[in-house]
Amino acid sequence: MARMSEIIVIAHNIRSTHNIGAIFRTAEGFGVSKIILSGYSPYPRTQNDERLPHIADKLTLQIHKTALDAETMVPFEHQPEPNLDLLKQKGFTIVGLEQDKRSIMLQKYQKPQKIALLLGEEVNGITDELREKCDDLLEIPMVGQKESFNVSVAAGIALYALTI
């Protein structure tokens, strides 16, 4: 699939290893250049991993259940907090996926050349502090009774829209 934009995914404070694995798999399918796992988001074992080996191994195995090796294909890094200012300096537009009064409906969004797609925690979404640092906020239209999609499903919908 031809794509004009470079996309990085930032998964901040996502608790579920299964969601992280699904995000890896989806990101690989859409050609995401890197995933930044920040806050308490679990992440696969790294070369100089400072976590206890049994903890790193357990999380890596759980992520693998849904990632199915995509966790070895998409470059990633772990950061305590996402460095949005650095990404902006590198020319990325920070795009939060969030329901907000300033959100743009996904299908109406004019995508920039370099996108850092910020995903927030499963229940509460993106924190107010990080939301304020976003250049744009996107919302996925919903017609059912639920108020939101699962974070990994929402990431898939957004990545599809941003890559077509």
VONUDO-862329 format. One record per atom (N, C-alpha, C): residue number from 1; residue in three letters; x, y, z. Coordinates in nm, 2 decimals. Example, Ala and Ser with C-alpha at 12.3 -4.5 7.8 and 13.67 -1.06 7.14 Angstrom:
! VONUDO-862329
1/ALA/1.32/-0.57/0.78 .
1/ALA/1.23/-0.45/0.78 .
1/ALA/1.32/-0.33/0.78 .
2/SER/1.28/-0.22/0.71 .
2/SER/1.37/-0.11/0.71 .
2/SER/1.29/0.00/0.79 .
END
This chain:
! VONUDO-862329
1/MET/0.09/-0.12/0.00 .
1/MET/0.00/0.00/0.00 .
1/MET/0.09/0.12/0.00 .
2/ALA/0.07/0.21/-0.10 .
2/ALA/0.15/0.33/-0.10 .
2/ALA/0.10/0.43/0.00 .
3/ARG/0.19/0.50/0.07 .
3/ARG/0.16/0.59/0.17 .
3/ARG/0.25/0.71/0.16 .
4/MET/0.18/0.83/0.18 .
4/MET/0.26/0.95/0.17 .
4/MET/0.32/1.00/0.30 .
5/SER/0.25/0.97/0.41 .
5/SER/0.29/1.01/0.54 .
5/SER/0.38/0.91/0.61 .
6/GLU/0.47/0.96/0.70 .
6/GLU/0.54/0.88/0.79 .
6/GLU/0.46/0.88/0.92 .
7/ILE/0.44/0.76/0.98 .
7/ILE/0.36/0.76/1.10 .
7/ILE/0.44/0.68/1.21 .
8/ILE/0.44/0.75/1.33 .
8/ILE/0.48/0.69/1.45 .
8/ILE/0.36/0.67/1.54 .
9/VAL/0.35/0.56/1.62 .
9/VAL/0.24/0.54/1.71 .
9/VAL/0.30/0.56/1.85 .
10/ILE/0.23/0.64/1.93 .
10/ILE/0.27/0.65/2.08 .
10/ILE/0.16/0.59/2.16 .
11/ALA/0.19/0.48/2.23 .
11/ALA/0.09/0.41/2.31 .
11/ALA/0.13/0.45/2.46 .
12/HIS/0.05/0.54/2.52 .
12/HIS/0.08/0.59/2.65 .
12/HIS/-0.02/0.53/2.75 .
13/ASN/0.04/0.47/2.86 .
13/ASN/-0.04/0.42/2.97 .
13/ASN/-0.15/0.32/2.93 .
14/ILE/-0.11/0.23/2.84 .
14/ILE/-0.21/0.13/2.80 .
14/ILE/-0.17/0.00/2.88 .
15/ARG/-0.26/-0.04/2.96 .
15/ARG/-0.24/-0.15/3.06 .
15/ARG/-0.23/-0.29/3.00 .
16/SER/-0.31/-0.32/2.90 .
16/SER/-0.32/-0.45/2.85 .
16/SER/-0.21/-0.49/2.75 .
17/THR/-0.15/-0.61/2.78 .
17/THR/-0.05/-0.66/2.69 .
17/THR/-0.11/-0.70/2.56 .
18/HIS/-0.23/-0.75/2.57 .
18/HIS/-0.30/-0.79/2.44 .
18/HIS/-0.33/-0.67/2.35 .
19/ASN/-0.37/-0.56/2.41 .
19/ASN/-0.39/-0.44/2.33 .
19/ASN/-0.25/-0.39/2.27 .
20/ILE/-0.15/-0.40/2.35 .
20/ILE/-0.01/-0.36/2.29 .
20/ILE/0.02/-0.46/2.18 .
21/GLY/0.00/-0.59/2.20 .
21/GLY/0.03/-0.68/2.09 .
21/GLY/-0.05/-0.65/1.96 .
22/ALA/-0.18/-0.62/1.98 .
22/ALA/-0.26/-0.59/1.87 .
22/ALA/-0.22/-0.46/1.80 .
23/ILE/-0.17/-0.37/1.88 .
23/ILE/-0.12/-0.24/1.82 .
23/ILE/0.01/-0.27/1.74 .
24/PHE/0.09/-0.35/1.79 .
24/PHE/0.21/-0.39/1.71 .
24/PHE/0.18/-0.45/1.58 .
25/ARG/0.08/-0.55/1.59 .
25/ARG/0.05/-0.62/1.46 .
25/ARG/-0.02/-0.53/1.36 .
26/THR/-0.11/-0.44/1.41 .
26/THR/-0.17/-0.35/1.32 .
26/THR/-0.07/-0.25/1.26 .
27/ALA/0.02/-0.20/1.35 .
27/ALA/0.12/-0.10/1.31 .
27/ALA/0.21/-0.16/1.20 .
28/GLU/0.25/-0.29/1.22 .
28/GLU/0.33/-0.35/1.11 .
28/GLU/0.25/-0.36/0.98 .
29/GLY/0.13/-0.39/0.99 .
29/GLY/0.05/-0.40/0.87 .
29/GLY/0.03/-0.27/0.79 .
30/PHE/0.03/-0.16/0.86 .
30/PHE/0.02/-0.03/0.80 .
30/PHE/0.15/0.04/0.78 .
31/GLY/0.26/-0.02/0.80 .
31/GLY/0.39/0.04/0.78 .
31/GLY/0.44/0.15/0.87 .
32/VAL/0.39/0.14/0.99 .
32/VAL/0.43/0.24/1.09 .
32/VAL/0.58/0.23/1.11 .
33/SER/0.65/0.34/1.12 .
33/SER/0.80/0.34/1.13 .
33/SER/0.85/0.31/1.27 .
34/LYS/0.77/0.34/1.37 .
34/LYS/0.82/0.32/1.51 .
34/LYS/0.70/0.32/1.60 .
35/ILE/0.71/0.25/1.71 .
35/ILE/0.61/0.26/1.82 .
35/ILE/0.69/0.31/1.95 .
36/ILE/0.63/0.41/2.01 .
36/ILE/0.68/0.45/2.14 .
36/ILE/0.59/0.41/2.25 .
37/LEU/0.63/0.33/2.34 .
37/LEU/0.55/0.28/2.45 .
37/LEU/0.59/0.36/2.57 .
38/SER/0.50/0.43/2.62 .
38/SER/0.54/0.52/2.73 .
38/SER/0.45/0.50/2.85 .
39/GLY/0.49/0.56/2.96 .
39/GLY/0.42/0.55/3.09 .
39/GLY/0.43/0.41/3.14 .
40/TYR/0.32/0.35/3.18 .
40/TYR/0.32/0.21/3.23 .
40/TYR/0.28/0.11/3.12 .
41/SER/0.28/0.15/3.00 .
41/SER/0.25/0.05/2.89 .
41/SER/0.36/-0.06/2.89 .
42/PRO/0.31/-0.18/2.89 .
42/PRO/0.41/-0.29/2.88 .
42/PRO/0.48/-0.29/2.75 .
43/TYR/0.60/-0.35/2.75 .
43/TYR/0.68/-0.35/2.63 .
43/TYR/0.77/-0.48/2.62 .
44/PRO/0.80/-0.53/2.50 .
44/PRO/0.88/-0.65/2.49 .
44/PRO/1.02/-0.63/2.55 .
45/ARG/1.09/-0.74/2.57 .
45/ARG/1.23/-0.73/2.62 .
45/ARG/1.31/-0.65/2.53 .
46/THR/1.40/-0.57/2.59 .
46/THR/1.49/-0.49/2.51 .
46/THR/1.64/-0.54/2.54 .
47/GLN/1.73/-0.49/2.46 .
47/GLN/1.87/-0.54/2.47 .
47/GLN/1.93/-0.52/2.61 .
48/ASN/1.91/-0.40/2.66 .
48/ASN/1.97/-0.36/2.79 .
48/ASN/1.86/-0.35/2.89 .
49/ASP/1.76/-0.44/2.89 .
49/ASP/1.64/-0.44/2.97 .
49/ASP/1.68/-0.43/3.12 .
50/GLU/1.63/-0.34/3.19 .
50/GLU/1.66/-0.32/3.34 .
50/GLU/1.55/-0.39/3.43 .
51/ARG/1.45/-0.45/3.36 .
51/ARG/1.35/-0.52/3.44 .
51/ARG/1.40/-0.65/3.48 .
52/LEU/1.34/-0.71/3.59 .
52/LEU/1.38/-0.85/3.62 .
52/LEU/1.35/-0.94/3.51 .
53/PRO/1.44/-1.03/3.48 .
53/PRO/1.43/-1.12/3.36 .
53/PRO/1.29/-1.19/3.35 .
54/HIS/1.24/-1.24/3.46 .
54/HIS/1.12/-1.31/3.45 .
54/HIS/1.00/-1.22/3.42 .
55/ILE/1.01/-1.10/3.46 .
55/ILE/0.90/-1.00/3.43 .
55/ILE/0.91/-0.96/3.28 .
56/ALA/1.03/-0.93/3.24 .
56/ALA/1.04/-0.90/3.09 .
56/ALA/1.00/-1.01/3.00 .
57/ASP/1.03/-1.14/3.04 .
57/ASP/1.00/-1.25/2.96 .
57/ASP/0.84/-1.27/2.96 .
58/LYS/0.78/-1.26/3.08 .
58/LYS/0.64/-1.28/3.09 .
58/LYS/0.56/-1.17/3.00 .
59/LEU/0.60/-1.05/3.01 .
59/LEU/0.54/-0.94/2.93 .
59/LEU/0.56/-0.96/2.78 .
60/THR/0.68/-1.00/2.74 .
60/THR/0.71/-1.03/2.60 .
60/THR/0.63/-1.14/2.55 .
61/LEU/0.61/-1.25/2.63 .
61/LEU/0.53/-1.36/2.58 .
61/LEU/0.38/-1.32/2.57 .
62/GLN/0.33/-1.24/2.66 .
62/GLN/0.19/-1.20/2.66 .
62/GLN/0.17/-1.11/2.53 .
63/ILE/0.26/-1.02/2.51 .
63/ILE/0.25/-0.93/2.39 .
63/ILE/0.26/-1.01/2.26 .
64/HIS/0.34/-1.11/2.26 .
64/HIS/0.36/-1.20/2.14 .
64/HIS/0.23/-1.27/2.11 .
65/LYS/0.14/-1.30/2.21 .
65/LYS/0.02/-1.37/2.18 .
65/LYS/-0.07/-1.31/2.07 .
66/THR/-0.07/-1.17/2.08 .
66/THR/-0.15/-1.10/1.98 .
66/THR/-0.06/-1.04/1.87 .
67/ALA/0.06/-1.01/1.90 .
67/ALA/0.15/-0.94/1.80 .
67/ALA/0.20/-1.04/1.69 .
68/LEU/0.21/-1.17/1.73 .
68/LEU/0.26/-1.28/1.64 .
68/LEU/0.38/-1.24/1.56 .
69/ASP/0.49/-1.20/1.63 .
69/ASP/0.62/-1.16/1.58 .
69/ASP/0.62/-1.02/1.53 .
70/ALA/0.51/-0.95/1.52 .
70/ALA/0.52/-0.80/1.48 .
70/ALA/0.60/-0.72/1.58 .
71/GLU/0.61/-0.77/1.70 .
71/GLU/0.69/-0.70/1.80 .
71/GLU/0.84/-0.71/1.77 .
72/THR/0.88/-0.80/1.68 .
72/THR/1.02/-0.81/1.64 .
72/THR/1.04/-0.73/1.51 .
73/MET/0.93/-0.69/1.44 .
73/MET/0.94/-0.63/1.31 .
73/MET/0.93/-0.48/1.31 .
74/VAL/0.86/-0.42/1.41 .
74/VAL/0.84/-0.28/1.42 .
74/VAL/0.93/-0.22/1.52 .
75/PRO/1.02/-0.13/1.49 .
75/PRO/1.11/-0.07/1.59 .
75/PRO/1.03/-0.01/1.70 .
76/PHE/1.07/-0.02/1.82 .
76/PHE/1.00/0.04/1.93 .
76/PHE/1.10/0.09/2.04 .
77/GLU/1.05/0.18/2.12 .
77/GLU/1.13/0.22/2.24 .
77/GLU/1.04/0.25/2.35 .
78/HIS/1.09/0.24/2.47 .
78/HIS/1.01/0.27/2.59 .
78/HIS/1.06/0.40/2.65 .
79/GLN/0.96/0.49/2.68 .
79/GLN/0.99/0.62/2.75 .
79/GLN/0.90/0.64/2.87 .
80/PRO/0.95/0.69/2.98 .
80/PRO/0.87/0.71/3.09 .
80/PRO/0.75/0.81/3.06 .
81/GLU/0.78/0.91/2.98 .
81/GLU/0.68/1.00/2.93 .
81/GLU/0.71/1.03/2.78 .
82/PRO/0.61/1.04/2.70 .
82/PRO/0.64/1.06/2.56 .
82/PRO/0.70/1.20/2.54 .
83/ASN/0.81/1.21/2.46 .
83/ASN/0.88/1.34/2.44 .
83/ASN/0.81/1.41/2.32 .
84/LEU/0.70/1.47/2.33 .
84/LEU/0.63/1.53/2.22 .
84/LEU/0.70/1.65/2.16 .
85/ASP/0.77/1.72/2.25 .
85/ASP/0.84/1.84/2.20 .
85/ASP/0.95/1.79/2.10 .
86/LEU/1.02/1.69/2.13 .
86/LEU/1.13/1.64/2.04 .
86/LEU/1.07/1.59/1.91 .
87/LEU/0.95/1.52/1.92 .
87/LEU/0.89/1.48/1.79 .
87/LEU/0.85/1.60/1.71 .
88/LYS/0.80/1.71/1.77 .
88/LYS/0.76/1.83/1.70 .
88/LYS/0.88/1.89/1.63 .
89/GLN/1.00/1.89/1.71 .
89/GLN/1.12/1.94/1.65 .
89/GLN/1.17/1.86/1.53 .
90/LYS/1.13/1.74/1.52 .
90/LYS/1.16/1.65/1.41 .
90/LYS/1.06/1.66/1.30 .
91/GLY/0.97/1.75/1.31 .
91/GLY/0.87/1.77/1.21 .
91/GLY/0.74/1.69/1.21 .
92/PHE/0.72/1.62/1.32 .
92/PHE/0.60/1.55/1.34 .
92/PHE/0.48/1.63/1.39 .
93/THR/0.36/1.61/1.34 .
93/THR/0.24/1.67/1.39 .
93/THR/0.19/1.57/1.49 .
94/ILE/0.16/1.61/1.62 .
94/ILE/0.11/1.53/1.72 .
94/ILE/-0.04/1.52/1.71 .
95/VAL/-0.09/1.40/1.68 .
95/VAL/-0.23/1.38/1.66 .
95/VAL/-0.28/1.28/1.76 .
96/GLY/-0.36/1.34/1.85 .
96/GLY/-0.42/1.25/1.96 .
96/GLY/-0.55/1.19/1.91 .
97/LEU/-0.58/1.07/1.94 .
97/LEU/-0.70/1.00/1.91 .
97/LEU/-0.79/1.01/2.03 .
98/GLU/-0.88/1.11/2.03 .
98/GLU/-0.96/1.14/2.15 .
98/GLU/-1.09/1.21/2.12 .
99/GLN/-1.19/1.18/2.19 .
99/GLN/-1.32/1.26/2.18 .
99/GLN/-1.30/1.39/2.27 .
100/ASP/-1.32/1.50/2.20 .
100/ASP/-1.29/1.63/2.26 .
100/ASP/-1.36/1.74/2.18 .
101/LYS/-1.39/1.85/2.25 .
101/LYS/-1.46/1.96/2.18 .
101/LYS/-1.39/2.01/2.06 .
102/ARG/-1.25/2.00/2.06 .
102/ARG/-1.18/2.04/1.94 .
102/ARG/-1.14/1.93/1.84 .
103/SER/-1.19/1.81/1.86 .
103/SER/-1.16/1.70/1.77 .
103/SER/-1.22/1.72/1.64 .
104/ILE/-1.14/1.67/1.54 .
104/ILE/-1.18/1.67/1.40 .
104/ILE/-1.23/1.53/1.37 .
105/MET/-1.34/1.51/1.30 .
105/MET/-1.38/1.38/1.26 .
105/MET/-1.28/1.32/1.17 .
106/LEU/-1.25/1.19/1.19 .
106/LEU/-1.14/1.13/1.12 .
106/LEU/-1.15/1.14/0.97 .
107/GLN/-1.27/1.12/0.92 .
107/GLN/-1.28/1.12/0.77 .
107/GLN/-1.27/1.26/0.71 .
108/LYS/-1.26/1.37/0.79 .
108/LYS/-1.25/1.50/0.74 .
108/LYS/-1.10/1.56/0.76 .
109/TYR/-1.02/1.47/0.82 .
109/TYR/-0.88/1.52/0.85 .
109/TYR/-0.79/1.53/0.73 .
110/GLN/-0.72/1.64/0.72 .
110/GLN/-0.62/1.65/0.61 .
110/GLN/-0.49/1.61/0.67 .
111/LYS/-0.44/1.49/0.64 .
111/LYS/-0.32/1.44/0.70 .
111/LYS/-0.19/1.51/0.66 .
112/PRO/-0.11/1.54/0.76 .
112/PRO/0.02/1.60/0.74 .
112/PRO/0.12/1.49/0.69 .
113/GLN/0.24/1.54/0.65 .
113/GLN/0.35/1.45/0.61 .
113/GLN/0.40/1.35/0.71 .
114/LYS/0.42/1.40/0.84 .
114/LYS/0.47/1.32/0.94 .
114/LYS/0.38/1.33/1.06 .
115/ILE/0.33/1.21/1.10 .
115/ILE/0.23/1.20/1.20 .
115/ILE/0.28/1.12/1.32 .
116/ALA/0.26/1.17/1.44 .
116/ALA/0.28/1.09/1.57 .
116/ALA/0.14/1.07/1.63 .
117/LEU/0.09/0.95/1.61 .
117/LEU/-0.05/0.92/1.66 .
117/LEU/-0.04/0.88/1.80 .
118/LEU/-0.10/0.96/1.89 .
118/LEU/-0.10/0.94/2.03 .
118/LEU/-0.23/0.87/2.08 .
119/LEU/-0.21/0.75/2.14 .
119/LEU/-0.32/0.67/2.20 .
119/LEU/-0.31/0.68/2.35 .
120/GLY/-0.42/0.70/2.41 .
120/GLY/-0.43/0.71/2.56 .
120/GLY/-0.48/0.58/2.62 .
121/GLU/-0.48/0.59/2.76 .
121/GLU/-0.52/0.47/2.83 .
121/GLU/-0.66/0.42/2.80 .
122/GLU/-0.68/0.29/2.83 .
122/GLU/-0.81/0.23/2.78 .
122/GLU/-0.93/0.29/2.84 .
123/VAL/-0.94/0.33/2.96 .
123/VAL/-1.06/0.39/3.02 .
123/VAL/-1.07/0.54/3.01 .
124/ASN/-0.96/0.61/3.05 .
124/ASN/-0.97/0.76/3.06 .
124/ASN/-0.91/0.83/2.94 .
125/GLY/-0.86/0.76/2.84 .
125/GLY/-0.80/0.83/2.72 .
125/GLY/-0.67/0.90/2.75 .
126/ILE/-0.66/1.01/2.67 .
126/ILE/-0.54/1.09/2.68 .
126/ILE/-0.55/1.19/2.79 .
127/THR/-0.45/1.20/2.88 .
127/THR/-0.46/1.30/2.99 .
127/THR/-0.47/1.44/2.94 .
128/ASP/-0.53/1.53/3.02 .
128/ASP/-0.54/1.67/2.98 .
128/ASP/-0.41/1.73/2.94 .
129/GLU/-0.31/1.70/3.02 .
129/GLU/-0.17/1.76/3.00 .
129/GLU/-0.12/1.72/2.86 .
130/LEU/-0.13/1.59/2.82 .
130/LEU/-0.09/1.55/2.69 .
130/LEU/-0.18/1.60/2.58 .
131/ARG/-0.31/1.60/2.61 .
131/ARG/-0.40/1.65/2.51 .
131/ARG/-0.37/1.80/2.47 .
132/GLU/-0.33/1.88/2.57 .
132/GLU/-0.30/2.02/2.54 .
132/GLU/-0.17/2.03/2.45 .
133/LYS/-0.09/1.93/2.45 .
133/LYS/0.03/1.93/2.37 .
133/LYS/0.01/1.88/2.22 .
134/CYS/-0.11/1.82/2.20 .
134/CYS/-0.14/1.77/2.07 .
134/CYS/-0.17/1.89/1.97 .
135/ASP/-0.12/1.87/1.85 .
135/ASP/-0.15/1.97/1.75 .
135/ASP/-0.29/1.96/1.70 .
136/ASP/-0.33/1.83/1.69 .
136/ASP/-0.47/1.80/1.64 .
136/ASP/-0.52/1.69/1.72 .
137/LEU/-0.65/1.68/1.73 .
137/LEU/-0.72/1.57/1.80 .
137/LEU/-0.82/1.51/1.69 .
138/LEU/-0.82/1.38/1.68 .
138/LEU/-0.91/1.31/1.59 .
138/LEU/-1.01/1.23/1.67 .
139/GLU/-1.13/1.22/1.61 .
139/GLU/-1.24/1.14/1.67 .
139/GLU/-1.29/1.05/1.56 .
140/ILE/-1.32/0.92/1.60 .
140/ILE/-1.38/0.83/1.51 .
140/ILE/-1.53/0.84/1.53 .
141/PRO/-1.60/0.86/1.42 .
141/PRO/-1.75/0.87/1.44 .
141/PRO/-1.81/0.73/1.48 .
142/MET/-1.90/0.74/1.57 .
142/MET/-1.97/0.62/1.62 .
142/MET/-2.12/0.63/1.60 .
143/VAL/-2.18/0.52/1.57 .
143/VAL/-2.33/0.52/1.55 .
143/VAL/-2.40/0.43/1.65 .
144/GLY/-2.33/0.35/1.72 .
144/GLY/-2.39/0.26/1.82 .
144/GLY/-2.41/0.33/1.95 .
145/GLN/-2.44/0.25/2.05 .
145/GLN/-2.47/0.31/2.18 .
145/GLN/-2.34/0.32/2.27 .
146/LYS/-2.23/0.25/2.24 .
146/LYS/-2.11/0.26/2.31 .
146/LYS/-2.04/0.39/2.28 .
147/GLU/-1.97/0.44/2.37 .
147/GLU/-1.90/0.57/2.36 .
147/GLU/-1.77/0.57/2.29 .
148/SER/-1.71/0.45/2.29 .
148/SER/-1.57/0.45/2.23 .
148/SER/-1.54/0.30/2.18 .
149/PHE/-1.44/0.29/2.10 .
149/PHE/-1.38/0.16/2.06 .
149/PHE/-1.27/0.12/2.15 .
150/ASN/-1.24/-0.01/2.15 .
150/ASN/-1.12/-0.06/2.22 .
150/ASN/-1.00/0.02/2.16 .
151/VAL/-0.90/0.05/2.24 .
151/VAL/-0.79/0.13/2.20 .
151/VAL/-0.71/0.06/2.08 .
152/SER/-0.70/-0.07/2.08 .
152/SER/-0.63/-0.13/1.96 .
152/SER/-0.72/-0.13/1.84 .
153/VAL/-0.85/-0.14/1.85 .
153/VAL/-0.94/-0.13/1.74 .
153/VAL/-0.94/0.01/1.68 .
154/ALA/-0.94/0.11/1.77 .
154/ALA/-0.94/0.25/1.73 .
154/ALA/-0.81/0.28/1.66 .
155/ALA/-0.70/0.23/1.71 .
155/ALA/-0.57/0.25/1.64 .
155/ALA/-0.58/0.20/1.50 .
156/GLY/-0.64/0.08/1.48 .
156/GLY/-0.65/0.02/1.35 .
156/GLY/-0.73/0.11/1.25 .
157/ILE/-0.84/0.15/1.31 .
157/ILE/-0.93/0.24/1.22 .
157/ILE/-0.86/0.37/1.18 .
158/ALA/-0.79/0.43/1.28 .
158/ALA/-0.72/0.55/1.25 .
158/ALA/-0.60/0.53/1.16 .
159/LEU/-0.53/0.42/1.18 .
159/LEU/-0.41/0.40/1.09 .
159/LEU/-0.46/0.37/0.94 .
160/TYR/-0.57/0.30/0.93 .
160/TYR/-0.63/0.28/0.80 .
160/TYR/-0.66/0.41/0.73 .
161/ALA/-0.73/0.50/0.80 .
161/ALA/-0.77/0.63/0.75 .
161/ALA/-0.65/0.72/0.72 .
162/LEU/-0.55/0.71/0.80 .
162/LEU/-0.43/0.79/0.78 .
162/LEU/-0.34/0.74/0.67 .
163/THR/-0.36/0.62/0.62 .
163/THR/-0.27/0.56/0.52 .
163/THR/-0.33/0.54/0.38 .
164/ILE/-0.46/0.57/0.37 .
164/ILE/-0.53/0.55/0.24 .
164/ILE/-0.52/0.68/0.16 .
END
